Amino acid sequence: MPLLLLLCTNANATCDGLASRVNAIPGTGPVFLRSYDSSSGTGPESSPALATAAFTYDNALATLALFACGRKPEALRIAEALLSAATLDRAGRLRNAYRAGAQTESPLPPNGWWDKAAGRWVEDSYQVGTSTGNVAWAALALLHTATVTGESRFRVGAQDLALWVVSHARDAGEGFSGGVHGDGSELRSLGWKSTEHNADLVAVFAGLGEGDEAPWKAHEVSARRFLEQQWQPEEKRFLVGTLPDGKTPQKALSGLDSQVFPLMLDGIPSDWYQGYARLTQDYAVDGGYDYNTDRDGVWLEGTAQVALTAKITGHNQDAERLLQEIQKDISASGMVWATRKEKITTGLAIGPESKTDDFFYYRRPHVGATAWAVLAALCVNPLRTGLRPRCP
């Protein structure tokens, strides 16, 4: 299939898939999209934690993708929900997940469910926590909404989110830590630092610093310096971050997003682009890319991230091949499956209380994977202010 036709086919199907999810929720008010559909495959099909979960990261990506699609009304409905969550949450911070559907309450309720056996309301400790990376993606979505609409309230919302990161995730060293886990008396600070999170923050602080550098420029520099510390020139790859002390390099884990997100940023050292070639060696599997280096299956979200990175770095044949692969995994509803296999590992734990590496991806239609497929097909870089592309 010719590349232009392939791009249009992928983008049209996935744009329609995201827009239809928004329009299926009655009215024109704020909404959050459920992150995962049910499927006939394996996985926690009846898990109450996922049944109504609208992850903040997925909805921020959906906002950016819908704007890229030209679906402004649908994008604005999610953006309004993100702004409300950023400013009206009962804990004064953005959560990792909210309840999917129309957002009519104030403050917006985090996701939760009634446990009939226990006779009480339950909220997932990860979902009610606040990940620095999720805050960054919500800020990026609000910054772009401000650019599209000209409404300063969205930029103010992004500033509030960035200030939360500075207040709660900054330490004496370079970069920013992981955020907080849990809620109330069980709230715990996350001392580890993530390469991916700090790449996200570089983009946020750069966007906020346009036309008004202080104090955002200093925070951008701090996040960039952390990325520089994670770059391993001899190995041509990034470390994923640090251990919980915020200093000791984390060498036991791997993550595809920590390799590709820095390559999407403006003003990076030229030798970082050498990391693109290392991706195939470490993450390529069965025509796509895995989340981590065990290469136990294709992760479609990450495959779309690599497709966009391939365009950005001038590897257009790679991009075309990966877009063809993603096309195989667009469901009938226009949503991209999270995985090609029924289940893949990440090597990560969901939270500090996890006793095992219990964070998995399952084969079910996923808002985040769909949004990345849109951005890759349209060559729109979400880590540049205003979604300006940077493709040859």
Phi, psi and chi 1 to 4 in degrees:
 res  aa     phi    psi   chi1   chi2   chi3   chi4
   1 MET       -  128.7 -179.2 -177.4  -66.3      -
   2 PRO   -54.0  145.8  -23.2   33.3      -      -
   3 LEU   -58.1  -45.0  178.9   58.1      -      -
   4 LEU   -61.4  -42.2 -177.4   58.8      -      -
   5 LEU   -66.6  -38.9  179.2   58.4      -      -
   6 LEU   -61.5  -45.0  174.7   66.8      -      -
   7 LEU   -61.0  -45.0  -63.0  179.8      -      -
   8 CYS   -64.7  -41.1  -68.6      -      -      -
   9 THR   -62.7  -49.6  -59.6      -      -      -
  10 ASN   -61.4  -48.3  -82.2    1.9      -      -
  11 ALA   -65.4  -43.1      -      -      -      -
  12 ASN   -62.5  -45.3  -72.6  -20.5      -      -
  13 ALA   -64.3  -46.3      -      -      -      -
  14 THR   -75.5  -34.9   47.1      -      -      -
  15 CYS   -61.4  -45.0  -75.2      -      -      -
  16 ASP   -63.1  -38.2  -71.3  -15.3      -      -
  17 GLY   -61.8  -46.1      -      -      -      -
  18 LEU   -67.2  -45.2  -72.5  174.7      -      -
  19 ALA   -62.4  -37.8      -      -      -      -
  20 SER   -65.7  -31.6   68.0      -      -      -
  21 ARG   -66.2  -40.4  -62.8  -53.4  169.1   95.4
  22 VAL   -66.9  -47.3  175.9      -      -      -
  23 ASN   -69.6  -17.2  -67.6  -33.8      -      -
  24 ALA   -73.5  -14.6      -      -      -      -
  25 ILE   -92.7  115.7  -58.5  172.1      -      -
  26 PRO   -56.7  150.8  -23.1   34.3      -      -
  27 GLY    92.4 -170.0      -      -      -      -
  28 THR  -126.6    8.5   58.6      -      -      -
  29 GLY   -83.3 -175.2      -      -      -      -
  30 PRO   -62.0  143.1  -20.7   32.3      -      -
  31 VAL  -141.1  154.8  -59.7      -      -      -
  32 PHE  -121.0  138.8  -82.3  133.9      -      -
  33 LEU   -90.3  137.0  -59.6 -177.8      -      -
  34 ARG   -60.8  131.8  176.0 -179.8  166.9 -178.1
  35 SER   -71.8  -40.1  -71.3      -      -      -
  36 TYR  -126.2  137.4  -66.8   95.5      -      -
  37 ASP   -85.0  160.1  -71.5   -9.4      -      -
  38 SER   -72.8  158.2  -63.2      -      -      -
  39 SER  -144.3  174.1   72.8      -      -      -
  40 SER   -90.8    3.1   58.5      -      -      -
  41 GLY   -88.5 -159.9      -      -      -      -
  42 THR   -82.0  177.6   60.2      -      -      -
  43 GLY   112.9  174.6      -      -      -      -
  44 PRO   -78.3   72.0   29.5  -34.2      -      -
  45 GLU   -60.0  -38.0  -66.0  -57.0  -38.8      -
  46 SER  -103.2   13.3   60.2      -      -      -
  47 SER   -60.1  119.9  167.2      -      -      -
  48 PRO   -64.6  -25.4   23.2  -33.7      -      -
  49 ALA   -67.7  -26.8      -      -      -      -
  50 LEU  -103.2  -19.1  -72.1 -178.4      -      -
  51 ALA   -57.9  -36.5      -      -      -      -
  52 THR  -124.1   14.1   57.0      -      -      -
  53 ALA   -77.3  127.7      -      -      -      -
  54 ALA  -113.8   97.5      -      -      -      -
  55 PHE   -70.5  136.6  -73.3   96.7      -      -
  56 THR   -58.2  -43.9  -62.3      -      -      -
  57 TYR   -57.6  -47.7  165.6   77.1      -      -
  58 ASP   -62.2  -41.3  -65.9  -32.8      -      -
  59 ASN   -72.7  -32.6  -80.4  -89.6      -      -
  60 ALA   -63.9  -44.1      -      -      -      -
  61 LEU   -62.9  -40.7  -77.2  168.0      -      -
  62 ALA   -61.2  -38.4      -      -      -      -
  63 THR   -60.1  -48.7  -57.0      -      -      -
  64 LEU   -63.2  -42.0  -63.9  169.5      -      -
  65 ALA   -67.1  -42.1      -      -      -      -
  66 LEU   -66.0  -37.8  -74.9  165.1      -      -
  67 PHE   -61.7  -42.5  -84.6  128.0      -      -
  68 ALA   -62.3  -32.5      -      -      -      -
  69 CYS   -74.4  -12.7  -66.2      -      -      -
  70 GLY    83.3   16.0      -      -      -      -
  71 ARG   -98.5   68.4  -53.4  -64.2 -179.2   90.3
  72 LYS   -62.1  -45.9 -178.4  177.9  176.5 -179.1
  73 PRO   -58.8  -41.5  -24.5   35.4      -      -
  74 GLU   -68.3  -41.6  -68.4   86.8   -9.7      -
  75 ALA   -60.7  -40.9      -      -      -      -
  76 LEU   -66.4  -32.2  -79.4  173.2      -      -
  77 ARG   -63.3  -40.2  -68.4 -174.0   70.7 -175.2
  78 ILE   -73.5  -39.7  -54.0  176.5      -      -
  79 ALA   -60.2  -39.0      -      -      -      -
  80 GLU   -63.5  -38.7  -68.2  -76.0    4.2      -
  81 ALA   -66.8  -41.0      -      -      -      -
  82 LEU   -61.5  -41.0  -73.2  170.7      -      -
  83 LEU   -65.1  -41.8 -178.8   60.3      -      -
  84 SER   -63.3  -42.6  -66.2      -      -      -
  85 ALA   -64.0  -36.6      -      -      -      -
  86 ALA   -70.7  -23.4      -      -      -      -
  87 THR  -120.0  -15.0   55.8      -      -      -
  88 LEU  -124.3   11.9  -62.8  175.9      -      -
  89 ASP   -68.1  147.0 -172.1  -80.3      -      -
  90 ARG   -62.7  -26.2   73.2 -177.1 -172.6 -146.1
  91 ALA   -96.5    0.1      -      -      -      -
  92 GLY    72.9   22.7      -      -      -      -
  93 ARG  -149.3  155.3   56.0 -177.2  170.0   83.7
  94 LEU   -73.9  133.1 -174.5   72.9      -      -
  95 ARG   -89.1  163.5  -51.6  -55.4 -177.6  112.2
  96 ASN   -73.3  -22.0  -69.2  -30.6      -      -
  97 ALA  -153.7  149.8      -      -      -      -
  98 TYR  -127.1  175.4  -70.6   86.2      -      -
  99 ARG   -79.8  128.1 -151.7  174.0  -52.3  161.4
 100 ALA   -66.8  151.4      -      -      -      -
 101 GLY   117.3 -166.0      -      -      -      -
 102 ALA   -65.9  138.1      -      -      -      -
 103 GLN  -104.3   94.6  -57.2  -59.7  -53.8      -
 104 THR  -111.2   -9.6   58.6      -      -      -
 105 GLU   -93.8  157.2  -61.5 -178.1   43.4      -
 106 SER  -140.9  118.1 -179.2      -      -      -
 107 PRO   -72.3  161.1   28.3  -36.7      -      -
 108 LEU   -65.2  132.3  -92.1   62.5      -      -
 109 PRO   -81.1  137.5   29.0  -33.8      -      -
 110 PRO   -67.3  165.2   25.0  -32.5      -      -
 111 ASN   -65.0  144.7 -171.5   43.7      -      -
 112 GLY  -169.9  176.2      -      -      -      -
 113 TRP  -157.8  159.8   62.8   94.8      -      -
 114 TRP   -88.1  120.6  179.5 -104.1      -      -
 115 ASP   -89.8  102.5 -173.9  -32.0      -      -
 116 LYS   -63.5  -40.7 -173.9  175.2 -179.3  179.8
 117 ALA   -64.3  -40.1      -      -      -      -
 118 ALA   -86.6  -15.5      -      -      -      -
 119 GLY    67.4   38.0      -      -      -      -
 120 ARG  -153.6  163.2   64.3 -173.7 -179.7   91.1
 121 TRP   -80.3  137.2 -174.9 -102.5      -      -
 122 VAL  -125.9  139.6  177.4      -      -      -
 123 GLU  -128.5  138.1  -66.3  174.3   -8.6      -
 124 ASP   -73.3  133.1  178.3   81.8      -      -
 125 SER   -65.7  -32.4   57.2      -      -      -
 126 TYR   -70.7  -46.2  168.8   77.2      -      -
 127 GLN   -63.4  -32.0  -67.0 -178.2    9.7      -
 128 VAL   -87.5   -3.7  -63.5      -      -      -
 129 GLY   -79.9 -175.9      -      -      -      -
 130 THR  -135.2  107.2  -59.2      -      -      -
 131 SER   -87.2  133.1  163.9      -      -      -
 132 THR   -56.0  -40.5  -61.8      -      -      -
 133 GLY   -64.4  -39.8      -      -      -      -
 134 ASN   -66.0  -38.2  -66.4  -23.2      -      -
 135 VAL   -61.0  -41.7  173.4      -      -      -
 136 ALA   -63.2  -43.4      -      -      -      -
 137 TRP   -67.2  -37.8  -80.2  100.5      -      -
 138 ALA   -62.7  -40.3      -      -      -      -
 139 ALA   -63.3  -40.6      -      -      -      -
 140 LEU   -62.0  -41.9  -72.2  169.9      -      -
 141 ALA   -63.5  -41.0      -      -      -      -
 142 LEU   -70.0  -36.6  -67.0  179.5      -      -
 143 LEU   -61.5  -43.6  -83.8  174.4      -      -
 144 HIS   -69.2  -35.8 -174.9   63.5      -      -
 145 THR   -61.4  -39.9  -55.1      -      -      -
 146 ALA   -61.6  -39.6      -      -      -      -
 147 THR   -65.0  -43.4  -61.1      -      -      -
 148 VAL   -69.5  -43.6  171.4      -      -      -
 149 THR   -91.6  -22.0   63.6      -      -      -
 150 GLY    74.7   11.0      -      -      -      -
 151 GLU   -94.1  119.6  -64.9 -174.3   41.9      -
 152 SER   -67.9  -21.6   61.2      -      -      -
 153 ARG   -61.5  -30.1   61.7 -167.4  178.8   98.7
 154 PHE   -71.7  -37.8  -68.2  104.5      -      -
 155 ARG   -67.2  -38.2 -177.3  178.3  176.5   86.1
 156 VAL   -61.7  -40.3  171.2      -      -      -
 157 GLY   -61.1  -42.1      -      -      -      -
 158 ALA   -63.8  -40.0      -      -      -      -
 159 GLN   -62.1  -42.3  -69.5  172.7  -23.1      -
 160 ASP   -60.5  -41.5  -71.1  -15.4      -      -
 161 LEU   -64.8  -43.8  -68.8  175.0      -      -
 162 ALA   -64.0  -37.4      -      -      -      -
 163 LEU   -66.1  -34.9  -73.6  171.3      -      -
 164 TRP   -61.2  -43.4 -174.4   91.8      -      -
 165 VAL   -61.2  -46.2  170.5      -      -      -
 166 VAL   -61.5  -38.5  172.2      -      -      -
 167 SER   -76.5  -30.2  -62.8      -      -      -
 168 HIS  -115.4  -11.2  -65.9   84.7      -      -
 169 ALA  -127.7    3.8      -      -      -      -
 170 ARG   -90.6  139.8 -175.1   79.3  172.0   92.3
 171 ASP  -132.6 -168.9   68.0   10.7      -      -
 172 ALA   -71.3  -22.9      -      -      -      -
 173 GLY   -88.1 -168.6      -      -      -      -
 174 GLU   -83.5  149.0  -59.4  -64.6   -2.9      -
 175 GLY    86.4 -176.3      -      -      -      -
 176 PHE  -131.1  143.7  -62.3   82.4      -      -
 177 SER   -83.5 -176.4   62.9      -      -      -
 178 GLY   -76.4  -16.0      -      -      -      -
 179 GLY   114.0 -140.9      -      -      -      -
 180 VAL  -134.5  153.4  -63.4      -      -      -
 181 HIS  -122.9  136.7 -176.8   83.0      -      -
 182 GLY    86.2 -161.6      -      -      -      -
 183 ASP  -157.7  159.2 -164.7   15.8      -      -
 184 GLY    58.8 -132.7      -      -      -      -
 185 SER   -69.2  -16.0   62.0      -      -      -
 186 GLU   -99.0   11.2  -61.8 -179.6   -7.3      -
 187 LEU   -66.6  130.9 -170.9   68.7      -      -
 188 ARG  -131.5  136.7  -60.2  173.9   59.7  177.6
 189 SER   -77.9  143.7  -65.2      -      -      -
 190 LEU  -103.9  110.0  -59.9  172.7      -      -
 191 GLY   -83.8  -16.8      -      -      -      -
 192 TRP   -68.3  156.5   47.7  -98.5      -      -
 193 LYS  -118.2  143.2  -64.3  176.3 -176.7  175.6
 194 SER  -114.8  134.0  161.1      -      -      -
 195 THR   -61.1  -44.1  -62.2      -      -      -
 196 GLU   -61.3  -47.4  179.6 -113.6  -47.1      -
 197 HIS   -59.1  -43.3  -71.9 -174.5      -      -
 198 ASN   -71.1  -30.6  -81.1  -86.9      -      -
 199 ALA   -63.3  -43.2      -      -      -      -
 200 ASP   -57.9  -42.6  -53.3  -23.0      -      -
 201 LEU   -69.8  -32.7  -70.6  170.8      -      -
 202 VAL   -55.0  -45.7  167.5      -      -      -
 203 ALA   -65.3  -40.6      -      -      -      -
 204 VAL   -64.6  -50.9  171.7      -      -      -
 205 PHE   -65.9  -34.7  -66.1  137.4      -      -
 206 ALA   -64.6  -41.7      -      -      -      -
 207 GLY   -64.8  -41.8      -      -      -      -
 208 LEU   -70.1  -27.4  -72.1  171.6      -      -
 209 GLY   -81.9   -7.9      -      -      -      -
 210 GLU   -65.1  115.6  -71.4 -170.8  -15.4      -
 211 GLY    84.7   -7.9      -      -      -      -
 212 ASP  -156.6   83.7 -179.0   18.4      -      -
 213 GLU   -70.6  -36.2  -70.4 -165.3   -7.0      -
 214 ALA   -87.6  135.3      -      -      -      -
 215 PRO   -94.7    7.2   37.9  -36.5      -      -
 216 TRP   -65.7  -31.6  -55.0  114.4      -      -
 217 LYS   -61.3  -41.3 -174.6   62.8  177.8  178.4
 218 ALA   -63.0  -38.6      -      -      -      -
 219 HIS   -70.2  -38.1  -59.9  -44.0      -      -
 220 GLU   -60.1  -44.6  178.0 -167.9  -13.7      -
 221 VAL   -61.4  -40.4  168.4      -      -      -
 222 SER   -62.6  -45.2  179.2      -      -      -
 223 ALA   -65.4  -38.7      -      -      -      -
 224 ARG   -64.5  -40.7  -76.6 -172.8 -176.8  -87.0
 225 ARG   -63.7  -35.2  -74.7  177.2  176.7  165.7
 226 PHE   -63.4  -43.1  179.7   77.3      -      -
 227 LEU   -60.2  -40.7  -63.0 -177.5      -      -
 228 GLU   -61.1  -37.1  -69.0  167.7   -0.3      -
 229 GLN   -67.6  -29.7  -66.3  170.9   -0.7      -
 230 GLN   -83.0  -18.2  -59.4  -49.3  -62.9      -
 231 TRP   -71.1  129.0  174.3 -113.8      -      -
 232 GLN  -110.4   93.5  -52.5  -64.4  -66.6      -
 233 PRO   -61.1  -35.2   19.8  -31.3      -      -
 234 GLU   -67.9  -34.5  -60.1   83.5    4.3      -
 235 GLU   -94.8  -10.2  -58.9  173.9   26.4      -
 236 LYS    56.8   48.0  -62.7  179.1  174.4   56.5
 237 ARG  -156.7  166.8   67.8 -179.7 -178.1   91.2
 238 PHE  -100.5  145.0  -68.1   90.9      -      -
 239 LEU   -71.4  157.9  -61.2  177.3      -      -
 240 VAL   -78.8  -14.3  -63.4      -      -      -
 241 GLY   147.0 -142.4      -      -      -      -
 242 THR  -123.9  170.1   75.5      -      -      -
 243 LEU   -75.5  174.8  -64.4  177.6      -      -
 244 PRO   -58.9  -15.6  -30.8   38.5      -      -
 245 ASP   -76.3   -6.2   63.1    6.9      -      -
 246 GLY    76.8    3.7      -      -      -      -
 247 LYS  -127.9  -46.7  -61.3  176.3 -177.5  178.6
 248 THR   -69.8  126.8  -55.1      -      -      -
 249 PRO   -59.4  137.6  -23.6   34.3      -      -
 250 GLN   -89.3  108.5  168.7   59.0  -90.5      -
 251 LYS  -110.8   -5.7  -63.5 -175.7  177.4 -179.5
 252 ALA   -87.1  -20.1      -      -      -      -
 253 LEU  -108.7  161.8  -59.3  177.2      -      -
 254 SER  -138.5  157.5   54.4      -      -      -
 255 GLY  -161.4  125.9      -      -      -      -
 256 LEU   -62.2  -40.6 -179.4   62.8      -      -
 257 ASP   -62.9  -30.0   46.7   12.7      -      -
 258 SER   -68.8  -17.4   65.4      -      -      -
 259 GLN   -91.8  -33.6  -52.2  -55.4  -48.1      -
 260 VAL   -95.2  -33.2  -64.2      -      -      -
 261 PHE   -61.6  -42.2  -75.1    8.3      -      -
 262 PRO   -59.4  -29.4  -27.2   37.6      -      -
 263 LEU   -73.9  -13.1  -56.6 -173.9      -      -
 264 MET   -87.9   -9.8  -62.6 -178.1 -171.0      -
 265 LEU   -80.0  155.7  -62.7  170.9      -      -
 266 ASP   -78.5  151.9  -75.8  -30.9      -      -
 267 GLY    67.5   32.4      -      -      -      -
 268 ILE   -91.4  157.0   64.4  173.5      -      -
 269 PRO   -60.3  142.1  -23.4   34.1      -      -
 270 SER   -62.7  -29.6   58.8      -      -      -
 271 ASP   -71.4  -16.3   63.8  -36.5      -      -
 272 TRP   -62.9  -29.6  -73.0    9.2      -      -
 273 TYR   -63.9  -17.3  -68.6  112.9      -      -
 274 GLN   -64.8  -19.4  -61.9  173.5   15.4      -
 275 GLY   -66.2  -20.2      -      -      -      -
 276 TYR   -62.0  -42.6  178.3   83.1      -      -
 277 ALA   -64.3  -31.4      -      -      -      -
 278 ARG   -69.7  -22.2 -177.8   69.6 -172.2 -104.2
 279 LEU   -58.0  -43.9  -67.6  175.0      -      -
 280 THR   -63.4  -42.8  -61.3      -      -      -
 281 GLN   -61.6  -40.2  175.3 -176.8  -24.8      -
 282 ASP   -95.0  -31.5  -71.7  -12.8      -      -
 283 TYR  -124.8  -15.1  -63.7   92.5      -      -
 284 ALA   -68.4  137.3      -      -      -      -
 285 VAL  -158.7  130.2   57.4      -      -      -
 286 ASP    50.5   42.6  -62.1  -26.0      -      -
 287 GLY    88.6   -9.9      -      -      -      -
 288 GLY  -134.3 -148.9      -      -      -      -
 289 TYR  -135.0  143.4  -72.9   79.7      -      -
 290 ASP   -90.5  167.2 -168.9    9.5      -      -
 291 TYR   -68.8  -42.8  179.9   89.5      -      -
 292 ASN  -129.2 -177.0   61.9   -3.4      -      -
 293 THR   -84.8    5.6   56.2      -      -      -
 294 ASP   -77.4  -15.9   68.9    1.6      -      -
 295 ARG    50.8   52.8  -61.5 -165.0  -68.8  179.9
 296 ASP   -95.2    4.0   65.3  -19.3      -      -
 297 GLY   166.2  163.2      -      -      -      -
 298 VAL   -78.3  128.1  174.7      -      -      -
 299 TRP  -103.4  110.2  179.5   45.3      -      -
 300 LEU   -69.7  -35.0  -85.8  -57.0      -      -
 301 GLU   -58.6  -48.5  178.6 -177.4  -23.6      -
 302 GLY   -67.7  -34.4      -      -      -      -
 303 THR   -61.9  -39.7  -60.2      -      -      -
 304 ALA   -67.5  -37.0      -      -      -      -
 305 GLN   -61.1  -41.7  -67.6  169.3    1.9      -
 306 VAL   -68.2  -37.2  176.7      -      -      -
 307 ALA   -58.9  -43.6      -      -      -      -
 308 LEU   -67.0  -42.2  178.3   56.3      -      -
 309 THR   -61.4  -37.7  -54.9      -      -      -
 310 ALA   -60.8  -42.0      -      -      -      -
 311 LYS   -64.3  -44.9  -71.3 -173.1  177.9 -175.8
 312 ILE   -61.0  -37.5  -70.5  169.9      -      -
 313 THR   -94.3    6.5   56.6      -      -      -
 314 GLY    84.8   14.4      -      -      -      -
 315 HIS   -96.6   69.9  -63.6   83.8      -      -
 316 ASN   -68.3  -32.9  -68.5  -35.2      -      -
 317 GLN   -65.8  -38.6  -70.1 -175.3  -19.3      -
 318 ASP   -62.4  -43.0  -70.9   -6.9      -      -
 319 ALA   -61.1  -44.6      -      -      -      -
 320 GLU   -62.1  -43.3 -179.0  175.3   -2.7      -
 321 ARG   -63.1  -42.8  176.9 -177.4   61.6   79.2
 322 LEU   -68.9  -36.5  -67.9  173.4      -      -
 323 LEU   -65.3  -35.2  -72.2  169.5      -      -
 324 GLN   -64.6  -38.5  -70.4  172.7  -19.2      -
 325 GLU   -64.9  -43.9  -71.1  -69.5  -28.5      -
 326 ILE   -62.8  -35.0  -67.1  167.7      -      -
 327 GLN   -58.8  -29.9 -171.7  179.0   29.0      -
 328 LYS   -67.8  -17.6  -60.6  174.9 -175.7  177.1
 329 ASP  -118.0   28.9  -71.6  -79.1      -      -
 330 ILE   -93.9  119.8  -60.6  175.8      -      -
 331 SER   -71.6  171.1   68.8      -      -      -
 332 ALA   -60.9  -25.2      -      -      -      -
 333 SER   -84.8   -2.3   64.5      -      -      -
 334 GLY    90.5    4.9      -      -      -      -
 335 MET   -97.8  146.1  -56.7  -67.7  -76.7      -
 336 VAL   -89.3  136.7  175.8      -      -      -
 337 TRP   -67.6  146.6  -62.9   90.1      -      -
 338 ALA   -67.7  -37.1      -      -      -      -
 339 THR  -138.9  164.6   63.7      -      -      -
 340 ARG   -92.1  -37.0 -173.0  164.4  -75.4  172.3
 341 LYS   -85.7  170.3  -68.4  173.9   62.2  176.7
 342 GLU   -67.3  -27.3  -66.1  -60.4  -26.9      -
 343 LYS  -159.9  137.2  173.5 -176.5  175.4 -178.9
 344 ILE  -132.1  155.8   63.9  170.8      -      -
 345 THR   -92.7  163.4   62.7      -      -      -
 346 THR  -123.2  -17.6   66.0      -      -      -
 347 GLY    80.0    1.9      -      -      -      -
 348 LEU  -102.2  155.5  -58.0  177.6      -      -
 349 ALA   -99.6  144.6      -      -      -      -
 350 ILE   -64.2  -38.2  -67.7  175.9      -      -
 351 GLY  -159.4  177.3      -      -      -      -
 352 PRO   -60.0  -27.1  -21.5   32.0      -      -
 353 GLU   -84.9   -6.2   71.5  -83.4    7.2      -
 354 SER   -65.6  136.7  -62.5      -      -      -
 355 LYS   -93.1  -15.2  -56.4  -59.2 -178.0 -176.8
 356 THR  -136.8  175.1   61.3      -      -      -
 357 ASP   -78.9   90.2  -58.6  -22.8      -      -
 358 ASP  -108.5   15.7   55.3   -4.0      -      -
 359 PHE   -97.8  112.3  178.9   19.3      -      -
 360 PHE  -122.5  159.5  -55.8  104.4      -      -
 361 TYR  -110.0  141.4  -78.7  103.4      -      -
 362 TYR  -119.6  161.6  -62.5   93.2      -      -
 363 ARG   -79.9   93.4 -178.0  167.8  171.9   78.9
 364 ARG  -152.4  146.8   50.1 -158.0  -44.1  178.2
 365 PRO   -56.9  136.3  -27.0   37.5      -      -
 366 HIS  -133.6  128.9 -179.9 -150.9      -      -
 367 VAL   -61.1  -44.4  166.4      -      -      -
 368 GLY   -62.6  -45.3      -      -      -      -
 369 ALA   -62.9  -39.5      -      -      -      -
 370 THR   -64.3  -43.6  -53.9      -      -      -
 371 ALA   -62.8  -43.7      -      -      -      -
 372 TRP   -64.1  -35.1  -86.0  108.8      -      -
 373 ALA   -63.1  -39.2      -      -      -      -
 374 VAL   -61.6  -49.6  167.4      -      -      -
 375 LEU   -63.1  -38.2  -63.0  171.8      -      -
 376 ALA   -67.7  -44.5      -      -      -      -
 377 ALA   -63.3  -37.8      -      -      -      -
 378 LEU   -91.5   -0.9  -63.0  178.0      -      -
 379 CYS    53.9   55.1 -166.9      -      -      -
 380 VAL  -115.9  122.5  172.1      -      -      -
 381 ASN   -95.2  110.3 -174.5  -14.8      -      -
 382 PRO   -73.8  -10.7   29.1  -35.9      -      -
 383 LEU   -98.0   20.6  -66.3  179.6      -      -
 384 ARG  -120.5  139.2  -61.5 -166.0   77.8 -159.2
 385 THR   -57.5  133.3  -55.3      -      -      -
 386 GLY    74.0   14.0      -      -      -      -
 387 LEU    56.5   32.7  -67.1 -175.7      -      -
 388 ARG   -70.7  131.8  -65.2 -168.3  -61.3  -89.9
 389 PRO   -73.2  160.8   27.5  -34.7      -      -
 390 ARG  -138.9   65.6 -171.1 -179.0   65.2 -164.6
 391 CYS  -115.3  141.8  -62.1      -      -      -
 392 PRO   -60.7      -  -23.0   33.4      -      -
